[in-house]
Amino acid sequence: MPQLESAGHVMLTVGELSTRSGVSISALHFYEREGLIASERDDRNHRRFRRDALRRVTFIRVAQRVGIPLAEIREALESLPAGRTPTKADWARLSRHWRAALDARITDLEHLRNDLDGCIGCGCLSLRTCRLRNPDDTLGATGAGPRRWEE
């Protein structure tokens, strides 16, 4: 299908954007509803995306892959001038900001992995003594019964 042009920009259908980005159409619609990407409508009311939406979708997917929540991704994209597509310099600036959070997550996961090895040996998962199930018995001193919702 030929790519259409609008105001000098190459335009992609949602199907073309999906094929080229490797992201499902339903995910692209979700990203649009969440304000992460934007489309224009043609005379038949079909979505058309500027070609630079490919870079935005790639930015979103990479950020998600490293564990950045969509709310933070949206904030990052909104911080760009006039909704501009992220550049290499933008990614460098934003990834420096996210690096500390990612390092903390890695540390937490390493501790979880190491604690899990201990549980494999004991297999108890005791509510009173298991460090994974009840770290530092933080709720034990508050009395009997439930203290928080299960996640």
N, C-alpha and C positions, 0 to 999 in steps of 0.2 A: 504494500500500500504506500502511495507516495506521501511524503511528509508535507504537511501544510505549513504555510507561513502566516504569521500575524505580526504586524508592526516590525518586520524585518527579522523576526525570530523563527527558527525552525520549531514546528509544533509536533508533538507526538500524541497519538491516541493513548488511552490508558492501557490498551493491549500491547502497544509498542513499548511503552515505558516498562510494563511488566516483563516483557520478553528481554529487553535490553538490560534491565537491572537485576533480573532473577528474583523479583519480589512479586508475590501474588497480587492480583487485582484487588482482592478484598483488603489486603494490607495497605495498598496504595489509597484505597477509599478511606480506610481508617486514619492513615497519616493525614489525609486532607481534612477529615472531620476534626482531627486534633490540632489543626493549624500548622502542621509541620511542612506541608507542601501545599501549593496552590495551583488551581487549574483555571483556564478560561473556558467559556462555552462557545461552541460554534453556532451557526444559524439553525442547526437541528437540535440544539441543546446538548450536544455530546461534549464530554470533557476533552480538553486539549491542554497538554502540558508543554511548557517551554523545554527545550532540550537540556537546559541547565538544571532541570529537576532531577536528571540522572545523578548529578554530583550531590545534590541534597539527599537523595535516597541513599546513595552510597555512604554519605556522612552519617545518616541516621542508623544504618545497619552496622557500621563499624562501631559507633558509639554504643549501640545496644549490645554488640558482641562482647565488649569489655565491661558490660554491666552498668552502664549509665542509664538511669531511669528516663523514660520519655519526657517527664516534666522538666528535667535538667537539659535534655536535648532541645526541647522547645525554647527554654530560656536562652540557650546558647545561640540558636538560630535567630531569635528575636533581638539578640544583642548586635547582630550584624547591621550595617547601614542599609536602610531601605530594603530589607528582605534579601539582600545580596546573597548569592550562593557562596558557601565557604571556600576560601582559598587555602593553599598550603600554609600560609602564615596564620590564618585563622585557626586551622587545625592544630598547629604548633602551640598557639596561645591557649586554646581550650584544653588541649591534652595535658599541658603543664598543670592546669587547674585541677583536672581530674586525676592526675597521677597519684597524689597523696591518698585519695579515697580508694583508688585501685590497690595501692600498696597495702593499705590497712585491711582491705578485703582479703588479699593474698595471705597476709599474716594470720587473720582469723581462720581462713580455710586450712592453713598449715597446722594451726593448733587443733582444729576440729579433726583433721586427719590423724594427728598424733594421739589425741584422746580416743578416737575410734579404734585404733590399734589396741589400746588397753581394754576397751569394752569387748573386743572380739575374744580376748583371753578370758574375761570373767563372765560375759554374757548375761549379767544380772539386770542391767537397766533399772536398778532400784531407784525409787523416787527419793529415798532418803540419802543414799550414798553415791549414786552415779553422777560423775562430773558432767556428763553430756546432758542428762535429763534434768538435773537440778544443780547447776553450777553454784558452788559455794553455799548450798542450802539457803539461798537468799530468802525464800518464802517460809522456811520451816519455823522461824521464830514468831511468825504472825498468827499462828494458830492452825487449827484443823480446817479442812474444806478447801474448795477451789479458790484460787487467788487471781487467776488470769485466764483468758481464753486460750485454747490451744491454737497454734498457728498452723 
